[in-house]
Amino acid sequence: MNRPRLTRSVIPNLFTALNMFCGFLSILSASEGNFNYAAWLIFVAGLFDALDGLVARLTNSTSELGIELDSLSDIISFGAAPSFLIFKTYFYQMEVWGIILASLILIAGGFRLARFNIQMVGFEKSFFIGLPIPSAALTIASFVLAFYSNGFTEPISFMIIPLIFVLSFLMISNIRFETIPKFSIGGLKEKPFHFLFLAASAVLIISMYKRGIFLTFVFMILIGIFRHLYHRIISLKRNNI
């Protein structure tokens, strides 16, 4: 009775395994000094991470096992890999403090994934509580791609510690970040701004390439923060009336 479902679940779990493998390759590449390659592998891991969920929904094979496996792969590809990448490209020079600072993405990401798993009800979701760990990891990877060239120049290097603190805090915060809408007529009518943002991001990436990718993630994060502050202000005004 359950055999067809088990067979269908193999495909999304294969994508999850590929996600995990890319994270491992990213760590190996960073250890060998191939930092651009390591950063791109985090993006490839992100692609497999998106595909495993998509395939699971299309094949109706979403399961609790798949969710747990996805989190285990995410902590490697989007926790350990970006932490090691930013350590090898910048924090290595700070010795012990560098290790501690670089590990914040890994640690905050672990808490973020654990909270996600215990709070999740069902498999469909319209928003995330806290910045998703892939978004934080891809922000770091795009930062390295955009600005690293045998080191980070000033004033770019001054941005790194604040960036790590902000991303780590956002992952464990209660700020809501909306999911990407479904590419359908209904999704377009429900959230037209999201499609405009995706179109603007495409233009930004085409015109600025690597820096455009980094700026896209920065704008996405800022939009989530401003939306949160806006709703908080509206809520406070209503309570005072």
N, C-alpha and C positions, 0 to 999 in steps of 0.2 A: 504493500500500500504506500509506503513512504519512499520506495526506491526512486520513482521519477523526480520527486522533490530533492532527494539527495544528489541525484545526477545533475539536476539544474544548478544546485548550489556549488558544484565544483567550479563552474566558470567564473562567477564573481569572486570566489575564494582564490582562484588562480590570479586574478588581477590584484587581489590583496597581497598575495605572496610576491608578486612582481613589484608592488609598492615597497614592501619590506626589503627586497633584494636591492632596489635602487638606493634606498637609504644606506644600506651596508656598503654599496659601491661608492657612494658619495663620501663616506667616512674614509674608505681606503684611498680615494683620490685626493682628498684633503691632506691625508697623512703623507702623501707623496709630493705635495706641493702643486697639484693640478687643481687650483682653486676654481677656475671658471668651469671646468668639467664637473667638479663636485657640486657647484651651484646649479648647473643645468640638470644634474641628476635629481636634485630635490624637486625641480619642476616636473621632470618625468614621473617621479613618484606621485606628485600631485595629480597628474593626468590619470595614472592607474587608480588612485584613490577615488577620483570622480567616476571612473568607469565601473569600479566594482559596485558602487551604489546604484548606478544607472542600470547595469545589467541585472542586478538582484531584483530591482523593481520590474523590469521588463519581463523577466522570467518568473516573477512571483516566487522568488526563492529567498526573500529577506528572512533572516533568522537571528536569534539571540547569539548563536555561535558566531555568525558573520560579524555582528556588531563588536563582540569581544575581540575577535581576530583583527578587525579593522583598527581597534584602539591599540592593540599590541604592535601592529605595523606602524601606526602613526607615531608612537613614542620613539621609534627608531628613525623613521624618515623625516619627521617634523619636530622632533625633540633633540635626540642625540646628534643627528647629522648637522643641523644648523648651528647648534652649540659648539660642536667641534670645528666647524668651518670658521666661525667668527673668532674662536680661540686661536686657530692657526694663522689667521690673517691679521689679527690685531692684539688680542689679549695675552698671547704667549709672553710678551715683553713685561707683563706685570707679575709674572710668576704666580704665587699663591692667590693673590687678589684677582688675577686674571682668570684663574681656574674657577673661582667662586662666581665672578661676574658672568663668565661664559655659560656656566651651568644653570643660570636663572631661567633661560628659555626652556631647558629640559625639565627642570623642577616644576615651573609654573604650568608647562604643558602637561605634565603628568597629573597634576591636580585638576587641570581643566578637563582632561579625558575621563578621569575617575568621576568627577561631578556629573559630566554629561551622561555617563552610563547609568548612574543611579537615579537621575532625574528624568530619563527618557521614558515616555509613555507611548507605546506604539512605535511606528517607524516613520511616519510622515511628520514633518516639522516645518513651520513657516518662519522660524527665527532661532537663533542660537543665543544662549545666555553666556556672555563672555566671548571674546574674540576667538574664533576657531583656531586650533593649533596649526592647521595648514596655512592659514592666512599669515600668521606670525612668521612661520618658517619661510614662506615664499617672499615675504617682505625682506627678511635678512638675506636670502639668496639673491634677490634682485638688487639689493644694496651692494653686495660684493661684485656682482656683474657690472653694475653701473659705475662704481667708483674705485675698485681695487686695480692697481697697476704697480706691482712691486711695492705694495704698501698703500696706505691711505694718506693723501695729502691734507694739509690744513687748509680751510677749517672743517673739511669733511670728517676728519678723525674726531673732532670734538662732538660730533653727532652720535657716535657709536654708543657710548654709555647711556645717554638719555634714551636712545632708541631701544636698547635692551630693557631698561627699567619700564618704559612705557608699554612695550609689547607684553612683558611679563605681567604687569599689573592688569592690563586689559584682558588677558586670558582668564584671570581668576576673578575679574570684576562681575558685577550684575548687569552690565550694559548689554542691551539686546542688539544683536547684529542680524539683519534679515538675510534669509537664504536667497540664492539666485533663482528668479522666477522661471517657471517652465516656459519653454519656447513654443507658445501656442497663442491663438487669438485671445483665448480667455486670460492667459497670463499677461498679454500685452495690455488688455483693457484694465486688468486689476492693478498692475504696477507699471505704468508707462514710463515713469522716471527711471526705473531700473534699466530698461532697454535703451533709453537715451544715454545713460551712464556707460553702458557697454559699448554703444556706438562711439561716444566721445573717447573712451579708453582705447578703442581700436585706432582712432585717428592719432591719439597721443603716442601709441606704441609704434605706429608706422612712421611717424615724423621724428621721434626721438629714440626709438629702439630700446636699448637696455634701461636708459634713464626714464623712458616713458613707462616701462613696466614697473619700475620702482614707484614712480609718481602715481600710477594707477592704484597700487595697493595703499599708498599714503592717503589718497583722496577717499578711497573706500572706507578706511578706518576713521578718517575725520568725519565723514558723513554719518557713520554710526554714532560717533560721540556727540555731534551736534543734534542728531535726532533724539538721542537720550536726554540731552540738556533741555531741548525744546519741550518734550513731553513732561519732564520734571517741572519746568516753569508753569506750564499749563495746569498741571495737577495741583501745584501750590496755590495758584490763583483761584482755582475752583474751590479748594478747601477753605480759602479765606473769605469767599463770598457768603 
